[in-house]
Amino acid sequence: MPKRTWDLVLLGGASGVGKSVAAARIAGATGAFVVEFDDVVAAVQELTTAEQHPALHHFDGPSAPERPEDAWPPERVLELQIATAEALEPAALGVVRNRLTVPVPAVVEGDYLTPAVCARAVALGRAAGRDVRAVFLHEGDADRIAANYAVREPASGDQTARAVVGARYSRWLADEARRHALPVVDCRPWNTLADRLDSALDAALDAALSTALDAAPNATATGGPGGRTGVQPRVPSREAR
Protein backbone atom coordinates (compact mmCIF):
# COMPACT_ATOMS: atom_id res chain seq x y z
CA MET A 1 0.00 0.00 0.00
CA PRO A 2 1.56 3.33 -1.07
CA LYS A 3 1.77 6.27 1.30
CA ARG A 4 -1.69 7.79 1.72
CA THR A 5 -2.20 11.18 0.13
CA TRP A 6 -5.99 11.14 -0.17
CA ASP A 7 -8.57 12.37 2.32
CA LEU A 8 -11.52 10.19 1.32
CA VAL A 9 -11.95 7.01 -0.71
CA LEU A 10 -15.33 5.84 -1.99
CA LEU A 11 -15.34 2.10 -2.63
CA GLY A 12 -18.36 0.83 -4.55
CA GLY A 13 -19.48 -2.52 -5.88
CA ALA A 14 -22.25 -5.08 -5.69
CA SER A 15 -22.96 -7.12 -2.59
CA GLY A 16 -20.71 -10.11 -2.12
CA VAL A 17 -17.71 -8.96 -4.16
CA GLY A 18 -15.33 -8.29 -1.25
CA LYS A 19 -15.71 -4.56 -0.56
CA SER A 20 -15.65 -4.90 3.23
CA VAL A 21 -12.40 -6.86 3.23
CA ALA A 22 -10.82 -4.45 0.75
CA ALA A 23 -11.98 -1.40 2.72
CA ALA A 24 -10.61 -2.83 5.98
CA ARG A 25 -7.26 -3.48 4.33
CA ILE A 26 -7.02 0.05 2.92
CA ALA A 27 -7.99 1.54 6.27
CA GLY A 28 -5.58 -0.66 8.22
CA ALA A 29 -2.67 0.21 5.94
CA THR A 30 -3.27 3.96 5.92
CA GLY A 31 -4.71 4.84 9.32
CA ALA A 32 -8.11 5.70 7.88
CA PHE A 33 -11.36 4.37 9.27
CA VAL A 34 -14.25 2.70 7.48
CA VAL A 35 -17.72 4.17 7.01
CA GLU A 36 -20.23 1.47 6.13
CA PHE A 37 -22.77 3.19 3.89
CA ASP A 38 -25.13 0.27 4.58
CA ASP A 39 -25.42 1.65 8.13
CA VAL A 40 -26.50 5.01 6.73
CA VAL A 41 -29.00 3.26 4.45
CA ALA A 42 -30.47 1.38 7.42
CA ALA A 43 -30.76 4.61 9.42
CA VAL A 44 -32.47 6.47 6.57
CA GLN A 45 -34.92 3.62 6.05
CA GLU A 46 -35.63 3.47 9.77
CA LEU A 47 -36.53 7.16 9.75
CA THR A 48 -38.94 6.86 6.82
CA THR A 49 -41.87 4.71 5.78
CA ALA A 50 -42.88 3.30 2.43
CA GLU A 51 -45.63 5.91 2.31
CA GLN A 52 -43.25 8.79 3.06
CA HIS A 53 -40.43 7.73 0.76
CA PRO A 54 -41.41 4.76 -1.44
CA ALA A 55 -38.14 4.91 -3.41
CA LEU A 56 -36.27 3.82 -0.28
CA HIS A 57 -38.55 0.91 0.52
CA HIS A 58 -38.85 -1.16 -2.64
CA PHE A 59 -37.57 -4.24 -0.81
CA ASP A 60 -39.15 -3.82 2.62
CA GLY A 61 -42.49 -2.19 1.83
CA PRO A 62 -45.83 -3.84 2.62
CA SER A 63 -46.09 -5.46 -0.82
CA ALA A 64 -42.49 -6.72 -1.00
CA PRO A 65 -41.89 -10.47 -0.60
CA GLU A 66 -39.48 -11.71 2.04
CA ARG A 67 -36.90 -12.60 -0.61
CA PRO A 68 -37.64 -10.44 -3.66
CA GLU A 69 -34.88 -12.03 -5.72
CA ASP A 70 -36.67 -15.41 -5.45
CA ALA A 71 -40.14 -14.02 -6.16
CA TRP A 72 -39.51 -11.39 -8.83
CA PRO A 73 -37.73 -11.60 -12.21
CA PRO A 74 -34.07 -10.54 -11.98
CA GLU A 75 -34.74 -7.65 -14.36
CA ARG A 76 -37.28 -6.18 -11.93
CA VAL A 77 -35.03 -6.64 -8.90
CA LEU A 78 -32.14 -5.01 -10.74
CA GLU A 79 -34.32 -2.08 -11.81
CA LEU A 80 -35.49 -1.52 -8.23
CA GLN A 81 -31.96 -1.88 -6.86
CA ILE A 82 -30.70 0.82 -9.20
CA ALA A 83 -33.69 3.02 -8.33
CA THR A 84 -32.95 2.59 -4.62
CA ALA A 85 -29.29 3.47 -5.12
CA GLU A 86 -30.22 6.61 -7.04
CA ALA A 87 -32.72 7.60 -4.34
CA LEU A 88 -29.93 7.32 -1.76
CA GLU A 89 -27.57 9.68 -3.60
CA PRO A 90 -28.46 12.69 -1.37
CA ALA A 91 -27.57 10.60 1.70
CA ALA A 92 -24.23 9.63 0.14
CA LEU A 93 -23.47 13.28 -0.62
CA GLY A 94 -24.35 14.13 2.97
CA VAL A 95 -21.74 11.66 4.20
CA VAL A 96 -19.16 13.11 1.79
CA ARG A 97 -19.87 16.71 2.77
CA ASN A 98 -19.53 15.79 6.44
CA ARG A 99 -16.23 13.98 5.84
CA LEU A 100 -14.90 17.04 4.00
CA THR A 101 -15.30 19.12 7.18
CA VAL A 102 -12.90 17.01 9.25
CA PRO A 103 -9.20 16.16 8.79
CA VAL A 104 -9.57 12.45 9.52
CA PRO A 105 -9.19 10.15 6.46
CA ALA A 106 -11.95 7.64 5.77
CA VAL A 107 -13.01 4.90 3.39
CA VAL A 108 -16.73 4.86 2.59
CA GLU A 109 -17.87 1.53 1.16
CA GLY A 110 -21.27 0.30 0.13
CA ASP A 111 -23.48 -1.43 -2.41
CA TYR A 112 -25.58 1.68 -2.96
CA LEU A 113 -22.82 4.09 -3.94
CA THR A 114 -23.53 4.99 -7.55
CA PRO A 115 -20.81 6.08 -9.98
CA ALA A 116 -22.76 9.28 -10.61
CA VAL A 117 -22.70 10.29 -6.96
CA CYS A 118 -19.04 9.29 -6.64
CA ALA A 119 -18.16 11.54 -9.58
CA ARG A 120 -19.98 14.40 -7.86
CA ALA A 121 -18.13 13.62 -4.62
CA VAL A 122 -14.79 13.85 -6.42
CA ALA A 123 -15.79 17.26 -7.80
CA LEU A 124 -16.94 18.44 -4.36
CA GLY A 125 -13.63 17.38 -2.87
CA ARG A 126 -11.74 19.21 -5.58
CA ALA A 127 -13.75 22.38 -4.94
CA ALA A 128 -12.95 22.10 -1.22
CA GLY A 129 -9.26 21.47 -1.79
CA ARG A 130 -9.55 17.87 -0.60
CA ASP A 131 -8.43 14.69 -2.32
CA VAL A 132 -11.45 12.45 -2.87
CA ARG A 133 -11.04 9.28 -4.92
CA ALA A 134 -13.47 6.58 -6.01
CA VAL A 135 -13.02 3.04 -7.30
CA PHE A 136 -15.43 0.19 -8.05
CA LEU A 137 -14.84 -3.52 -7.52
CA HIS A 138 -16.37 -5.75 -10.18
CA GLU A 139 -17.38 -9.42 -10.23
CA GLY A 140 -19.58 -10.47 -13.14
CA ASP A 141 -19.73 -14.19 -12.35
CA ALA A 142 -22.96 -15.05 -10.51
CA ASP A 143 -21.59 -18.43 -9.41
CA ARG A 144 -18.63 -16.74 -7.74
CA ILE A 145 -20.88 -14.29 -5.92
CA ALA A 146 -23.16 -17.15 -4.82
CA ALA A 147 -20.13 -18.96 -3.42
CA ASN A 148 -19.13 -15.83 -1.53
CA TYR A 149 -22.62 -15.60 -0.06
CA ALA A 150 -22.45 -19.24 1.01
CA VAL A 151 -19.27 -18.55 2.98
CA ARG A 152 -20.47 -15.25 4.42
CA GLU A 153 -24.08 -16.22 5.15
CA PRO A 154 -24.20 -20.02 5.51
CA ALA A 155 -27.55 -19.95 7.35
CA SER A 156 -29.32 -18.18 4.47
CA GLY A 157 -29.50 -21.21 2.21
CA ASP A 158 -29.27 -21.07 -1.56
CA GLN A 159 -28.86 -17.52 -2.85
CA THR A 160 -28.36 -18.22 -6.54
CA ALA A 161 -31.12 -15.83 -7.62
CA ARG A 162 -29.69 -13.04 -5.49
CA ALA A 163 -26.25 -13.68 -6.97
CA VAL A 164 -27.65 -13.43 -10.51
CA VAL A 165 -28.99 -9.97 -9.69
CA GLY A 166 -25.69 -9.10 -8.01
CA ALA A 167 -23.69 -9.97 -11.11
CA ARG A 168 -25.97 -7.86 -13.29
CA TYR A 169 -25.78 -4.98 -10.84
CA SER A 170 -21.99 -5.29 -10.80
CA ARG A 171 -21.90 -5.00 -14.58
CA TRP A 172 -24.17 -1.95 -14.47
CA LEU A 173 -21.94 -0.30 -11.86
CA ALA A 174 -18.81 -1.08 -13.88
CA ASP A 175 -20.30 0.34 -17.07
CA GLU A 176 -21.46 3.49 -15.30
CA ALA A 177 -18.13 3.90 -13.50
CA ARG A 178 -16.25 3.79 -16.80
CA ARG A 179 -18.70 6.26 -18.28
CA HIS A 180 -17.87 8.63 -15.43
CA ALA A 181 -14.11 8.07 -15.85
CA LEU A 182 -13.82 6.19 -12.55
CA PRO A 183 -11.53 3.16 -12.23
CA VAL A 184 -12.97 -0.35 -12.15
CA VAL A 185 -11.02 -3.25 -10.63
CA ASP A 186 -11.89 -6.88 -11.32
CA CYS A 187 -12.02 -8.85 -8.09
CA ARG A 188 -10.10 -11.77 -9.55
CA PRO A 189 -7.44 -13.00 -9.45
CA TRP A 190 -7.70 -12.59 -5.69
CA ASN A 191 -3.96 -12.84 -5.06
CA THR A 192 -3.29 -9.64 -7.01
CA LEU A 193 -6.36 -7.65 -5.98
CA ALA A 194 -4.56 -5.63 -3.31
CA ASP A 195 -1.85 -4.44 -5.68
CA ARG A 196 -4.34 -3.71 -8.47
CA LEU A 197 -6.55 -1.77 -6.08
CA ASP A 198 -3.56 0.28 -4.94
CA SER A 199 -2.73 1.08 -8.56
CA ALA A 200 -6.34 2.02 -9.27
CA LEU A 201 -6.40 4.42 -6.33
CA ASP A 202 -3.25 6.07 -7.66
CA ALA A 203 -4.78 6.27 -11.13
CA ALA A 204 -7.98 7.68 -9.63
CA LEU A 205 -6.10 10.87 -8.74
CA ASP A 206 -5.34 11.54 -12.41
CA ALA A 207 -8.92 10.69 -13.39
CA ALA A 208 -10.30 12.93 -10.63
CA LEU A 209 -8.20 15.88 -11.74
CA SER A 210 -9.16 15.37 -15.37
CA THR A 211 -12.86 15.06 -14.54
CA ALA A 212 -12.80 18.11 -12.27
CA LEU A 213 -11.03 20.23 -14.87
CA ASP A 214 -13.48 19.17 -17.57
CA ALA A 215 -16.42 19.85 -15.26
CA ALA A 216 -15.28 23.21 -13.88
CA PRO A 217 -16.55 25.46 -16.71
CA ASN A 218 -19.95 23.82 -16.52
CA ALA A 219 -20.38 23.44 -12.76
CA THR A 220 -23.33 25.11 -11.11
CA ALA A 221 -24.46 25.44 -7.51
CA THR A 222 -27.99 24.32 -6.85
CA GLY A 223 -30.25 24.52 -3.88
CA GLY A 224 -33.65 25.57 -2.70
CA PRO A 225 -36.83 23.48 -2.63
CA GLY A 226 -36.37 20.21 -4.41
CA GLY A 227 -32.75 20.96 -5.30
CA ARG A 228 -29.53 19.34 -4.19
CA THR A 229 -27.10 21.81 -2.73
CA GLY A 230 -23.61 21.56 -4.15
CA VAL A 231 -21.64 21.46 -7.36
CA GLN A 232 -23.12 19.53 -10.24
CA PRO A 233 -20.36 18.93 -12.79
CA ARG A 234 -20.77 17.94 -16.39
CA VAL A 235 -19.21 14.49 -16.39
CA PRO A 236 -17.39 13.55 -19.59
CA SER A 237 -18.50 10.40 -21.38
CA ARG A 238 -15.28 8.52 -21.96
CA GLU A 239 -13.63 5.28 -20.97
CA ALA A 240 -11.33 5.20 -17.97
CA ARG A 241 -7.70 4.63 -18.77
C-alpha positions as CSV (number, residue, x, y, z in Angstrom):
1,M,0.0,0.0,0.0
2,P,1.6,3.3,-1.1
3,K,1.8,6.3,1.3
4,R,-1.7,7.8,1.7
5,T,-2.2,11.2,0.1
6,W,-6.0,11.1,-0.2
7,D,-8.6,12.4,2.3
8,L,-11.5,10.2,1.3
9,V,-12.0,7.0,-0.7
10,L,-15.3,5.8,-2.0
11,L,-15.3,2.1,-2.6
12,G,-18.4,0.8,-4.5
13,G,-19.5,-2.5,-5.9
14,A,-22.3,-5.1,-5.7
15,S,-23.0,-7.1,-2.6
16,G,-20.7,-10.1,-2.1
17,V,-17.7,-9.0,-4.2
18,G,-15.3,-8.3,-1.3
19,K,-15.7,-4.6,-0.6
20,S,-15.6,-4.9,3.2
21,V,-12.4,-6.9,3.2
22,A,-10.8,-4.4,0.8
23,A,-12.0,-1.4,2.7
24,A,-10.6,-2.8,6.0
25,R,-7.3,-3.5,4.3
26,I,-7.0,0.1,2.9
27,A,-8.0,1.5,6.3
28,G,-5.6,-0.7,8.2
29,A,-2.7,0.2,5.9
30,T,-3.3,4.0,5.9
31,G,-4.7,4.8,9.3
32,A,-8.1,5.7,7.9
33,F,-11.4,4.4,9.3
34,V,-14.3,2.7,7.5
35,V,-17.7,4.2,7.0
36,E,-20.2,1.5,6.1
37,F,-22.8,3.2,3.9
38,D,-25.1,0.3,4.6
39,D,-25.4,1.6,8.1
40,V,-26.5,5.0,6.7
41,V,-29.0,3.3,4.5
42,A,-30.5,1.4,7.4
43,A,-30.8,4.6,9.4
44,V,-32.5,6.5,6.6
45,Q,-34.9,3.6,6.1
46,E,-35.6,3.5,9.8
47,L,-36.5,7.2,9.7
48,T,-38.9,6.9,6.8
49,T,-41.9,4.7,5.8
50,A,-42.9,3.3,2.4
51,E,-45.6,5.9,2.3
52,Q,-43.3,8.8,3.1
53,H,-40.4,7.7,0.8
54,P,-41.4,4.8,-1.4
55,A,-38.1,4.9,-3.4
56,L,-36.3,3.8,-0.3
57,H,-38.6,0.9,0.5
58,H,-38.8,-1.2,-2.6
59,F,-37.6,-4.2,-0.8
60,D,-39.1,-3.8,2.6
61,G,-42.5,-2.2,1.8
62,P,-45.8,-3.8,2.6
63,S,-46.1,-5.5,-0.8
64,A,-42.5,-6.7,-1.0
65,P,-41.9,-10.5,-0.6
66,E,-39.5,-11.7,2.0
67,R,-36.9,-12.6,-0.6
68,P,-37.6,-10.4,-3.7
69,E,-34.9,-12.0,-5.7
70,D,-36.7,-15.4,-5.5
71,A,-40.1,-14.0,-6.2
72,W,-39.5,-11.4,-8.8
73,P,-37.7,-11.6,-12.2
74,P,-34.1,-10.5,-12.0
75,E,-34.7,-7.6,-14.4
76,R,-37.3,-6.2,-11.9
77,V,-35.0,-6.6,-8.9
78,L,-32.1,-5.0,-10.7
79,E,-34.3,-2.1,-11.8
80,L,-35.5,-1.5,-8.2
81,Q,-32.0,-1.9,-6.9
82,I,-30.7,0.8,-9.2
83,A,-33.7,3.0,-8.3
84,T,-32.9,2.6,-4.6
85,A,-29.3,3.5,-5.1
86,E,-30.2,6.6,-7.0
87,A,-32.7,7.6,-4.3
88,L,-29.9,7.3,-1.8
89,E,-27.6,9.7,-3.6
90,P,-28.5,12.7,-1.4
91,A,-27.6,10.6,1.7
92,A,-24.2,9.6,0.1
93,L,-23.5,13.3,-0.6
94,G,-24.4,14.1,3.0
95,V,-21.7,11.7,4.2
96,V,-19.2,13.1,1.8
97,R,-19.9,16.7,2.8
98,N,-19.5,15.8,6.4
99,R,-16.2,14.0,5.8
100,L,-14.9,17.0,4.0
101,T,-15.3,19.1,7.2
102,V,-12.9,17.0,9.2
103,P,-9.2,16.2,8.8
104,V,-9.6,12.4,9.5
105,P,-9.2,10.2,6.5
106,A,-11.9,7.6,5.8
107,V,-13.0,4.9,3.4
108,V,-16.7,4.9,2.6
109,E,-17.9,1.5,1.2
110,G,-21.3,0.3,0.1
111,D,-23.5,-1.4,-2.4
112,Y,-25.6,1.7,-3.0
113,L,-22.8,4.1,-3.9
114,T,-23.5,5.0,-7.6
115,P,-20.8,6.1,-10.0
116,A,-22.8,9.3,-10.6
117,V,-22.7,10.3,-7.0
118,C,-19.0,9.3,-6.6
119,A,-18.2,11.5,-9.6
120,R,-20.0,14.4,-7.9
121,A,-18.1,13.6,-4.6
122,V,-14.8,13.9,-6.4
123,A,-15.8,17.3,-7.8
124,L,-16.9,18.4,-4.4
125,G,-13.6,17.4,-2.9
126,R,-11.7,19.2,-5.6
127,A,-13.7,22.4,-4.9
128,A,-13.0,22.1,-1.2
129,G,-9.3,21.5,-1.8
130,R,-9.6,17.9,-0.6
131,D,-8.4,14.7,-2.3
132,V,-11.4,12.4,-2.9
133,R,-11.0,9.3,-4.9
134,A,-13.5,6.6,-6.0
135,V,-13.0,3.0,-7.3
136,F,-15.4,0.2,-8.0
137,L,-14.8,-3.5,-7.5
138,H,-16.4,-5.7,-10.2
139,E,-17.4,-9.4,-10.2
140,G,-19.6,-10.5,-13.1
141,D,-19.7,-14.2,-12.3
142,A,-23.0,-15.1,-10.5
143,D,-21.6,-18.4,-9.4
144,R,-18.6,-16.7,-7.7
145,I,-20.9,-14.3,-5.9
146,A,-23.2,-17.2,-4.8
147,A,-20.1,-19.0,-3.4
148,N,-19.1,-15.8,-1.5
149,Y,-22.6,-15.6,-0.1
150,A,-22.5,-19.2,1.0
151,V,-19.3,-18.5,3.0
152,R,-20.5,-15.3,4.4
153,E,-24.1,-16.2,5.1
154,P,-24.2,-20.0,5.5
155,A,-27.5,-20.0,7.3
156,S,-29.3,-18.2,4.5
157,G,-29.5,-21.2,2.2
158,D,-29.3,-21.1,-1.6
159,Q,-28.9,-17.5,-2.9
160,T,-28.4,-18.2,-6.5
161,A,-31.1,-15.8,-7.6
162,R,-29.7,-13.0,-5.5
163,A,-26.3,-13.7,-7.0
164,V,-27.6,-13.4,-10.5
165,V,-29.0,-10.0,-9.7
166,G,-25.7,-9.1,-8.0
167,A,-23.7,-10.0,-11.1
168,R,-26.0,-7.9,-13.3
169,Y,-25.8,-5.0,-10.8
170,S,-22.0,-5.3,-10.8
171,R,-21.9,-5.0,-14.6
172,W,-24.2,-2.0,-14.5
173,L,-21.9,-0.3,-11.9
174,A,-18.8,-1.1,-13.9
175,D,-20.3,0.3,-17.1
176,E,-21.5,3.5,-15.3
177,A,-18.1,3.9,-13.5
178,R,-16.2,3.8,-16.8
179,R,-18.7,6.3,-18.3
180,H,-17.9,8.6,-15.4
181,A,-14.1,8.1,-15.9
182,L,-13.8,6.2,-12.5
183,P,-11.5,3.2,-12.2
184,V,-13.0,-0.4,-12.1
185,V,-11.0,-3.2,-10.6
186,D,-11.9,-6.9,-11.3
187,C,-12.0,-8.9,-8.1
188,R,-10.1,-11.8,-9.5
189,P,-7.4,-13.0,-9.5
190,W,-7.7,-12.6,-5.7
191,N,-4.0,-12.8,-5.1
192,T,-3.3,-9.6,-7.0
193,L,-6.4,-7.7,-6.0
194,A,-4.6,-5.6,-3.3
195,D,-1.8,-4.4,-5.7
196,R,-4.3,-3.7,-8.5
197,L,-6.5,-1.8,-6.1
198,D,-3.6,0.3,-4.9
199,S,-2.7,1.1,-8.6
200,A,-6.3,2.0,-9.3
201,L,-6.4,4.4,-6.3
202,D,-3.3,6.1,-7.7
203,A,-4.8,6.3,-11.1
204,A,-8.0,7.7,-9.6
205,L,-6.1,10.9,-8.7
206,D,-5.3,11.5,-12.4
207,A,-8.9,10.7,-13.4
208,A,-10.3,12.9,-10.6
209,L,-8.2,15.9,-11.7
210,S,-9.2,15.4,-15.4
211,T,-12.9,15.1,-14.5
212,A,-12.8,18.1,-12.3
213,L,-11.0,20.2,-14.9
214,D,-13.5,19.2,-17.6
215,A,-16.4,19.9,-15.3
216,A,-15.3,23.2,-13.9
217,P,-16.6,25.5,-16.7
218,N,-20.0,23.8,-16.5
219,A,-20.4,23.4,-12.8
220,T,-23.3,25.1,-11.1
221,A,-24.5,25.4,-7.5
222,T,-28.0,24.3,-6.9
223,G,-30.3,24.5,-3.9
224,G,-33.7,25.6,-2.7
225,P,-36.8,23.5,-2.6
226,G,-36.4,20.2,-4.4
227,G,-32.7,21.0,-5.3
228,R,-29.5,19.3,-4.2
229,T,-27.1,21.8,-2.7
230,G,-23.6,21.6,-4.2
231,V,-21.6,21.5,-7.4
232,Q,-23.1,19.5,-10.2
233,P,-20.4,18.9,-12.8
234,R,-20.8,17.9,-16.4
235,V,-19.2,14.5,-16.4
236,P,-17.4,13.5,-19.6
237,S,-18.5,10.4,-21.4
238,R,-15.3,8.5,-22.0
239,E,-13.6,5.3,-21.0
240,A,-11.3,5.2,-18.0
241,R,-7.7,4.6,-18.8
